């Protein structure tokens, strides 16, 4: 992981402390939240992140998108969230950390974002606590280009097959390995074929009628 000296680590901690005060991050030390973000950094290669634009799906309090943008000074990100208060905070955080040229904050539902110019554009999507696997997959696949991948955090212990081959195949996705990094577990999934035009379905349908 390549940390930059442009933004001191304590500046990032202060921003995340503010996110926690606002209720956008869970309780517990911010350092633990950063450790989890470092797990994402271990799974996503440095060169991969700096070569392509990425999307932090349901960015919330800015994890893992803000730390990844700080640690990798050539990377470009979209912080996507449907909640206005959170996106207002994210815009403040991006300005505070001096990331305006490389980080775009978007206040939209993922289903409505993954259309038009944004569709099939991104080689990388990261997700932390966005939702159940079927929802994450359906909101991610339309954004990914063929050959792109999703990196998503997984529960600490779960023996259930959360990412079935048949369900993912409907979206053109293929499951990848479960990886241990930074004391956490992450799943990688690849976009093996273009996502069919019928996805994503209308807003909220993925949650109410999941594909798997």
N, C-alpha and C positions, 0 to 999 in steps of 0.2 A: 504494500500500500504506500502510495506516494503522497505524503502530506505536504501541503504548501505552507510557506511562511507568510503568505499574503493575508491570511485571516488567522489570528491566534486561536488556539484551541479553546482558551477561556472565553473568547467572544462567542464561539459556537455553544458552549455550555450555558452562557447567559441567555442566549436566544431560546434554547430548549427549556431552561428554567422558566422563562416567560410562558412558553407553550404549556408547560405543566400547570402553572398558576391559573391559566385560562381554561384548564380542563381538557386540553387537546392531546395530552399525553397521560398515560396511566401513572399511578403513584409509584414511589420508589425513586432511588437516586438516578439522576440524569446520566451518570457515568455508566450505569447498567444499560440504559437505552443506547448509549453510544457504543457499548460493547456489542450489542446486537447489530447495530449498523456496520460495525467492523466485520461481522460475519458476512453480511452482504458483500462487503468490499473484497473479502477473500474468495467468495464464489464468483463474483463478476471480475473478470480480469481487468487490470488497469488499462491495458491497451485497447480492449474492447470498449470500455466505457469512454475513453478519450477520443475514440475514432467516430463515434456515432451519437446521435441524439437519443436520449432515453426518457421514459415516462415513469414517474412515481405515481402509481395508481392509488387514489384515495390518500393523498399525502398527509392530511390531518395536521399534526403538529410539525411536519417537516421531516419525518423519518421514513425511510433512510435517505431521501433525496437531498436534503440540505447538507448532511455530513459528506455524502459522496461528491457533491459539487464542490465543497470546500477542499476535500482531500485530493481531488483530481482537477487541477486548475485549467485543463483544456477540455473538460467534459461539458456537455450541454444537456439541459434537462427541462422537462415540462413537469411541474407540480400540479397535479389534477385533483380537484376536490369539489364536491357538490354543495358544500356548506359555505355560505357567504362569510360568516365570522371567521372560519378557518382560513379562507383564501385571503381575507383582509389581513390576518395575522401573517400569512405566508408572504404577502407582498412587503409587509414591514420587515420581516426577517431577511428577505432577499436584499432589500435596500440596506439594511443594517450591516449585512455581511459583505456588501459590495459585489453582489453576484448578478446585477441587473442585465449585463451583457450576455450572460450565458444561461440564465434560468428564467423561464416563463411560467407565471402562475395563471392557471385557467380555472375559472369558476363554472363548471358544467358537470352534468351527469356523464359518466363514462360512455353510456349508450349513445348519447347525442354527440359526444366528442368524436367518436370513431366513425365519422362519415366524411364524405367529400375529400378535401385536401389531406386530412389527417389519416385517412384509411390506408392501411398497408405501408405506412411511412417509416415505422420505427423498428430498428433492429433489437431493441432492448426495452423491457418493461420490468419494473420491480414492484412488489406488493407486500405490505406488512399489515396484516389484520384487516384487509379490505372486505372479506366476506367468505362464504363457503366456497369450496373449490369450483363448483359449477358456475357460480356467479363470476368469480375471478377469471375463469377460462373464457366465458362468453364475452366479457368486457375487454379482455386482452387480445384475443385472436384477431379481431378486425383491425387492431392497431398495428400488429406485427407484420413486417415483410416476411416473405418466404426465407427461411434460414435464420430468422430472428428468434429470440428466446425470452421466456418469462422466468424470473427468479423470484420465488415466493417463500416466505417464512412458514414453517410448519409447527404444529403443536409439539411440546417436548416429548411426549410419548403417545403414539397412536398407531396401533397395529393395523387399522382399517386401511383398505385400498381406497384412498381418497381421490385418486386421479385415474379412473378406469380407461383403458385403451379405447373401447367402443364409444364412450361418451366424448372423449377428446377428438376422435377421428371425425365426428360430425362438424368440428370447427377447423379441421385441417391441422390439428395439433398432435404432438407425439410426446408421451411422458419421458422424462429423463431421470437421472439418478437422484437419490436422496443424499444430501451432502451434510456432513457435520462441519461447522465452522464457527469460531468465536463463541463456543459453548452453546450453540443453538443448531437447529436443523433447518435445512432449506431444500426445496424441490426446484429443479430446473425442468422446463418444458420447452420443446422446440416447435416452431411453426413449419411443418413439413410441406404444406400446400396452401394456396390462397384460401382465406376464410370465405365460405360461401356468402353470396350477397344477402341472403336472408338473415344473417346475423350482423350486428346484435338485433334482437327483437326489441319491441317498443320498451320504453323506460319501465322498469320494475318487473317485466315479465320473467327475466332470468331468475329472480328470487322467488316469484310466486309459482313458476312452473319450470323448475330446473331440468336441464338436459340429463343430469345423472345425480 
